[in-house]
């Protein structure tokens, strides 16, 4: 059973940057794809980015060109670099590895 811990959220001004981390326990991390999701109050949870075990990445249109997903298999960690943040990016961000349950999430607030 994979367990996930997200971190790195916080308060940032519009145009700012944050880097989220997702640390995974369990085996076979390098063989699994990973993804980031987010959920804002009153909205459904939305997929925003994924990375395959080969490193191939995909992004939702809303974040493409601003967010970068990456992984460090030795550390069993997935990252989400978020640049040029907008107020619409404010949400709780969750990660997923393979078909695991989502982690507890990390809050991102974008406000001036």
Helices and strands as residue ranges (DSSP letters): E 4-7, E 10-12, E 18-24, G 29-31, E 34-39, E 46-51, E 57-59, E 67-72, E 77-82, G 87-89, E 91-97, E 106-110
